[in-house]
Amino acid sequence: MGVTVQATAARTASDCATLKLATCPAPLDKNLPDVKDMLTWDQQQRVIGFRNDYRSYKGDVFTAAAPSPIPVAKRDLSAATYQYDGKTFTLQDYLQRNNVTGMMVIKDGKIAWDYYGHGNTKTTLWTSRSVGKAVVSTLVGAAVKEGKIASLDDEIVKYNPDTKGTAWEHVTIRQLMQHTSGVNWDEDYTNPQSDFAKLTQCEAGDDTYSCVNNLVNDPQRQTWAKPGEGWSYSSGGAWLLGDTLEKATGKSLAQNLQEKIWQPYGMVHDGVWHSYQPGKHDVGAHGFNATLEDWGKFGLYVMNNGVLPDGTKTLPDNWVKDARTWNTAKNSVSDAHPEGIYGYQWWNNSVAANAGDVSPKQGLDSHNTLWALGIFGQIIVVNPQQKLVIVQWSAWPKAEPSFSAQPLEASLMFNAIANALAK
């Protein structure tokens, strides 16, 4: 297991030595924005903040061993265009319109196209935001395969005694992954008094684990629906999932990731996970920091249903299929996505069924495509059927724009890419 570091607002290349990172990420920005203002950073602060997240908080390192870089077989994507808001846009238009800071397309296990913008490089460690939720749910699958978690239908209190007597006590692990706990949680990124904003403030202070644990497991926290009956996106529930996984396995998220995926799958660079208690607890809702190529390699791991290069199966049979089986609880189903919008912390971001004057509407079908989405435009898309992985780093102006804005443009652009590569 790697070492930990207590990071401060402005650090130097000594961070790399302290963390014992094999490669010092570049660029190493000198002046970092204040993390307590993360939700209101301007565009430039967001770029600098997201690529220095690993230096701005305490961190647990997950180290690479026997790196196996993704082979390269470049493809021409100049014909990949989409129509939106009555206009036609190219891939280059898309990058500019959506403040994309890094993007990679992997087809048939090979890098078909990649892009690094705003000074980012192949060694930049970019933070995941809620893309990390999909990493955590995948680690839950590995824990089920190992037998550390007996069943997804176990109540979380079986593994996490902190939930006893709280609104979470009788929620199952499956319901926690599907965000159908029915427990109240205010995820509003624009309200400084929301639960998510309070979580962010806990992260900017001291004794973070106790602060967040008290916030999430507050005995006064109420329910709004019976477990399994209603869907509501919850970083509090996602944090609790990570905490429960750590207690079930006796290992931090970073250590689970290193042992189950990072080293066995031959990831190329070390990464850093935002830690609340170094060596013991990493944040389950976000905080995964890695290079663009390793984001892509994680997508390949999922695409291959967790089968390692030596043939070892590290996920239960049909795990990825189950992870993209969209739940049909209240609020998960809509006119835009009548089949449901959420699985095991993966999204259905197919082109909305009621979207008008857009194309191509087909390319990555909703039944075979998993979308890991994080605020401000962090994306991993996996389609096992087409052997296609697309990863994206962004600095969108809004944390969570409506699905008719940047998320829709992403679905259209990625459809166009899939169609271009299918020819």
C-alpha positions in Angstrom: 0.0 0.0 0.0 1.3 3.5 -0.8 2.0 6.3 1.7 -0.3 9.1 2.6 0.2 12.9 2.7 -1.5 15.8 4.3 -1.7 18.4 1.5 -2.0 22.2 1.9 -3.0 25.0 -0.4 0.3 25.5 -2.2 2.8 22.8 -2.6 5.8 22.0 -4.8 7.4 19.0 -6.5 8.2 17.7 -3.0 4.6 16.4 -3.1 5.7 13.7 -5.6 8.5 12.7 -3.3 6.3 12.6 -0.2 3.6 10.6 -2.0 6.3 8.4 -3.5 4.7 8.7 -6.9 6.8 6.9 -9.6 6.1 9.8 -12.0 5.6 13.4 -10.9 2.3 14.6 -12.6 2.6 17.5 -14.9 1.8 20.3 -14.9 2.6 21.0 -11.2 0.7 24.3 -10.7 2.1 26.4 -7.9 -0.9 28.3 -6.6 -4.0 26.2 -6.0 -7.6 27.5 -5.4 -9.1 27.1 -2.0 -11.0 23.8 -1.8 -13.7 25.2 0.5 -14.8 27.2 -2.6 -14.8 24.3 -5.0 -18.4 24.6 -6.0 -18.0 28.3 -7.0 -14.5 28.2 -8.7 -14.2 30.0 -12.0 -13.2 28.1 -15.1 -9.5 28.5 -14.7 -9.6 27.7 -11.0 -11.6 24.6 -11.9 -8.9 23.3 -14.3 -6.1 23.9 -11.8 -8.1 22.6 -8.9 -9.2 19.4 -10.6 -5.7 18.4 -11.8 -4.2 19.2 -8.4 -6.9 17.5 -6.3 -4.4 14.9 -5.2 -2.3 17.6 -3.6 -5.1 19.6 -2.1 -6.4 16.9 0.3 -5.0 14.0 2.3 -4.4 11.2 -0.1 -3.9 7.4 -0.3 -1.7 6.2 -3.2 -2.6 3.2 -5.3 0.5 2.1 -7.1 1.0 0.6 -10.5 3.0 -2.6 -11.0 4.1 -4.1 -14.3 2.5 -1.3 -16.4 0.9 -2.4 -19.6 0.2 0.7 -21.8 -2.8 0.6 -24.1 -1.7 -0.1 -27.7 -2.3 2.7 -30.2 -4.1 2.4 -33.6 -5.1 6.0 -34.5 -8.4 6.5 -36.5 -9.7 9.5 -38.4 -12.7 11.0 -36.6 -13.1 14.1 -38.7 -16.3 12.7 -40.1 -17.8 12.4 -36.7 -20.4 15.2 -36.5 -23.6 15.8 -34.6 -26.6 18.1 -34.9 -27.8 20.1 -31.9 -29.8 23.2 -31.6 -30.2 23.4 -35.4 -26.5 23.4 -36.1 -23.9 20.8 -37.1 -20.8 20.4 -34.9 -17.5 18.6 -35.4 -15.4 16.9 -32.7 -13.2 20.0 -32.5 -16.3 22.1 -32.0 -17.4 19.8 -29.3 -14.1 20.1 -27.4 -14.3 23.9 -27.4 -18.0 24.1 -26.7 -17.8 21.8 -23.7 -14.6 23.0 -22.1 -13.0 19.5 -22.6 -9.6 19.3 -21.0 -8.8 15.7 -21.9 -10.5 12.9 -24.0 -9.6 9.4 -25.2 -11.4 7.0 -27.5 -10.4 3.3 -27.2 -11.7 0.9 -29.8 -11.0 -2.8 -29.8 -8.6 -2.3 -26.9 -6.5 0.3 -28.8 -6.3 4.1 -28.5 -8.0 5.4 -31.6 -7.8 9.1 -30.7 -6.8 11.2 -27.8 -6.7 14.9 -26.8 -5.0 16.8 -24.0 -6.0 20.5 -23.5 -5.5 23.4 -21.1 -1.9 22.3 -20.4 -2.9 18.7 -19.3 -0.4 15.9 -20.2 -0.2 12.1 -20.2 1.0 12.3 -16.6 -1.7 14.6 -15.3 -3.8 13.2 -12.4 -7.3 14.5 -12.9 -10.0 14.1 -10.3 -13.1 12.0 -11.0 -15.8 13.7 -9.0 -18.7 11.2 -9.1 -17.1 9.0 -11.8 -15.5 7.6 -8.6 -18.9 6.2 -7.7 -18.7 3.7 -10.6 -15.2 2.7 -9.4 -16.6 2.0 -5.9 -19.6 0.0 -7.2 -17.2 -2.1 -9.3 -15.1 -2.7 -6.2 -18.3 -3.9 -4.5 -18.6 -6.5 -7.2 -15.0 -7.6 -6.5 -15.8 -7.9 -2.8 -18.9 -10.1 -3.7 -16.7 -12.3 -5.9 -14.2 -12.7 -3.1 -17.0 -13.4 -0.6 -16.3 -10.4 1.7 -19.9 -9.3 0.9 -22.2 -12.3 1.0 -25.1 -10.7 -0.9 -26.2 -7.4 -2.4 -29.4 -7.9 -0.6 -27.8 -7.8 2.8 -28.7 -4.8 4.9 -25.8 -2.5 5.2 -25.9 -2.7 9.0 -24.6 -6.2 8.7 -21.2 -4.7 7.7 -21.5 -1.2 9.0 -22.6 -0.9 12.7 -22.5 2.9 12.5 -25.9 2.8 10.6 -27.7 1.0 13.5 -30.6 3.1 14.7 -30.4 5.5 11.7 -32.6 5.9 8.6 -30.0 3.8 6.7 -30.1 0.7 8.9 -32.5 -1.5 6.8 -31.2 -0.3 3.4 -29.5 -3.0 1.4 -26.2 -2.8 -0.4 -28.0 -3.1 -3.8 -30.4 -0.2 -2.9 -27.4 1.9 -1.8 -25.7 1.3 -5.1 -28.9 2.1 -7.0 -29.6 5.2 -4.9 -33.0 3.9 -3.9 -32.4 4.1 -0.2 -35.4 6.4 0.3 -33.3 8.4 2.8 -33.4 12.2 2.6 -30.2 13.8 1.2 -30.0 17.2 -0.5 -27.6 17.0 -3.4 -28.1 20.7 -4.6 -24.8 22.0 -5.8 -26.0 25.6 -5.9 -27.3 25.8 -2.3 -24.6 26.5 0.3 -26.7 24.9 3.0 -27.4 21.6 1.1 -26.1 18.3 2.5 -23.6 18.1 -0.4 -22.3 21.6 0.3 -21.9 20.6 4.0 -20.0 17.5 2.9 -17.6 19.8 0.9 -17.1 22.0 3.9 -16.3 18.9 6.1 -13.7 18.0 3.5 -12.1 21.5 3.7 -11.8 21.2 7.5 -10.2 18.9 10.1 -11.3 15.5 11.4 -13.1 15.0 8.1 -14.2 11.4 8.7 -16.1 12.2 11.9 -17.6 15.3 10.3 -19.0 13.4 7.3 -20.0 10.4 9.3 -22.0 12.6 11.7 -23.5 14.4 8.7 -24.6 11.2 6.8 -25.6 9.1 9.8 -27.3 11.9 11.7 -30.0 10.2 13.8 -32.4 13.1 12.9 -32.1 12.2 9.2 -35.5 11.1 7.8 -36.8 8.9 5.0 -39.0 10.1 2.1 -39.8 6.6 0.7 -39.5 3.0 1.6 -36.1 1.4 0.5 -36.3 0.4 -3.1 -39.4 2.4 -4.0 -37.9 5.8 -5.0 -34.8 6.9 -6.7 -32.9 10.0 -5.6 -29.2 10.7 -6.4 -27.2 10.8 -3.1 -23.5 11.4 -2.6 -24.2 10.7 1.1 -25.4 7.2 0.2 -22.4 6.8 -2.1 -20.1 7.8 0.7 -21.8 5.3 3.0 -21.4 2.6 0.3 -17.6 3.2 0.3 -17.5 3.2 4.1 -19.4 -0.1 4.2 -17.2 -1.7 1.6 -14.1 -0.7 3.6 -15.6 -2.2 6.8 -16.6 -5.4 5.0 -13.1 -5.9 3.5 -10.9 -4.3 6.3 -9.1 -2.3 3.6 -9.3 1.3 2.3 -10.8 2.0 -1.1 -7.3 2.7 -2.5 -6.0 -0.6 -1.2 -8.9 -2.5 -2.6 -8.4 -0.8 -5.9 -4.7 -1.4 -5.9 -5.0 -5.1 -5.1 -8.1 -6.0 -7.2 -7.7 -3.9 -10.3 -4.8 -1.5 -10.5 -1.9 -3.9 -10.3 -3.5 -7.1 -11.7 -4.8 -5.2 -14.8 -1.5 -3.4 -15.5 -2.5 0.2 -15.0 0.3 2.5 -16.2 0.7 5.1 -13.5 0.2 5.5 -9.8 -3.0 7.2 -8.7 -4.2 9.0 -5.5 -7.5 8.6 -3.7 -8.8 11.5 -1.6 -8.6 10.2 2.0 -10.5 11.1 5.1 -8.4 8.9 7.3 -5.1 8.0 5.5 -4.5 4.3 5.2 -8.0 3.6 6.6 -10.8 5.4 4.8 -11.1 7.1 1.4 -14.2 9.0 0.2 -16.7 6.7 -1.6 -18.5 9.5 -3.4 -15.6 10.9 -5.4 -11.9 11.5 -5.1 -10.3 9.0 -7.5 -7.4 10.7 -9.3 -5.6 9.1 -12.2 -4.2 9.7 -15.7 -6.4 9.8 -18.8 -5.0 6.5 -20.0 -5.7 4.8 -16.7 -9.3 6.1 -16.7 -9.4 4.4 -20.1 -7.9 1.2 -18.8 -10.5 1.1 -16.0 -13.1 1.4 -18.7 -11.4 -1.6 -20.5 -11.5 -3.6 -17.2 -15.3 -3.0 -17.0 -15.7 -3.7 -20.7 -14.1 -7.1 -20.2 -16.3 -7.8 -17.2 -13.4 -7.8 -14.8 -11.4 -10.6 -16.6 -7.7 -10.1 -16.1 -5.1 -10.6 -18.8 -4.3 -14.1 -17.4 -8.0 -15.1 -17.5 -8.8 -14.7 -13.9 -12.4 -13.5 -13.2 -12.5 -10.8 -10.6 -16.2 -9.9 -10.9 -19.3 -12.1 -10.5 -20.8 -13.5 -13.7 -23.0 -10.9 -15.5 -21.9 -8.2 -13.1 -21.6 -5.5 -15.9 -24.9 -6.5 -17.4 -26.5 -6.2 -14.0 -24.7 -2.9 -13.4 -26.4 -1.4 -16.5 -29.9 -2.8 -15.7 -31.6 0.4 -15.0 -33.8 0.5 -11.9 -37.4 1.4 -12.4 -38.1 3.0 -9.0 -40.1 6.2 -8.9 -38.1 9.2 -10.4 -35.7 6.9 -12.3 -38.2 6.5 -15.1 -39.2 9.5 -17.2 -40.4 10.5 -20.7 -36.7 11.2 -21.6 -35.5 7.8 -20.3 -38.6 5.4 -20.1 -36.3 2.4 -19.4 -34.8 4.1 -16.3 -31.8 6.2 -15.8 -29.6 4.6 -13.1 -27.9 1.2 -12.4 -25.1 0.3 -10.0 -23.8 3.9 -9.8 -23.7 3.9 -13.6 -26.0 6.2 -15.6 -28.1 5.8 -18.7 -27.2 8.9 -20.7 -28.5 7.7 -24.1 -30.1 10.5 -26.2 -33.3 11.4 -24.5 -36.3 9.8 -26.2 -38.1 13.1 -26.3 -35.2 15.1 -27.7 -36.1 16.9 -30.9 -34.0 18.3 -33.8 -30.9 16.3 -32.8 -28.8 13.6 -34.4 -27.5 11.0 -34.4 -29.9 9.5 -32.0 -28.5 6.0 -32.5 -25.0 4.7 -31.9 -24.5 3.8 -28.3 -27.8 2.0 -27.3 -29.0 2.4 -23.7 -29.1 -1.4 -23.0 -25.4 -1.9 -23.7 -23.8 1.3 -22.6 -22.7 2.4 -19.1 -22.0 6.1 -18.3 -20.0 7.1 -15.3 -20.7 10.8 -14.8 -19.2 13.4 -12.5 -20.1 17.0 -12.0 -18.5 19.6 -14.3 -18.3 17.0 -17.1 -16.2 14.0 -16.0 -17.2 10.9 -18.1 -16.3 7.3 -18.6 -18.4 5.5 -21.2 -18.2 1.7 -21.7 -20.0 -0.3 -24.5 -18.8 -4.0 -24.3 -20.8 -4.9 -27.4 -18.9 -2.5 -29.6 -15.7 -2.9 -27.6 -15.6 0.9 -27.2 -14.5 3.0 -24.3 -14.6 6.9 -24.2 -13.3 9.0 -21.4 -13.6 12.7 -20.9 -12.3 15.4 -18.5 -14.0 18.7 -18.6 -14.6 22.0 -16.8 -18.2 22.7 -17.6 -19.5 26.1 -16.4 -22.2 24.4 -14.3 -21.8 21.4 -12.0 -25.0 19.7 -13.1 -26.5 21.2 -16.3 -29.8 19.9 -17.5 -29.8 16.8 -19.6 -30.8 18.9 -22.6 -27.4 20.7 -22.4 -23.9 19.3 -22.1 -25.0 15.7 -21.2 -27.1 15.6 -24.4 -24.2 17.0 -26.5 -22.0 14.3 -25.1 -24.5 11.5 -26.0 -24.8 12.9 -29.5 -21.0 13.3 -30.0 -20.3 9.8 -28.6 -23.0 8.3 -30.9 -21.2 10.0 -33.8 -17.9 8.6 -32.7 -19.3 5.1 -32.3 -20.9 5.3 -35.8 -17.7 6.6 -37.4 -15.7 3.7 -35.8 -18.2 1.1 -36.9 -17.6 1.9 -40.6 
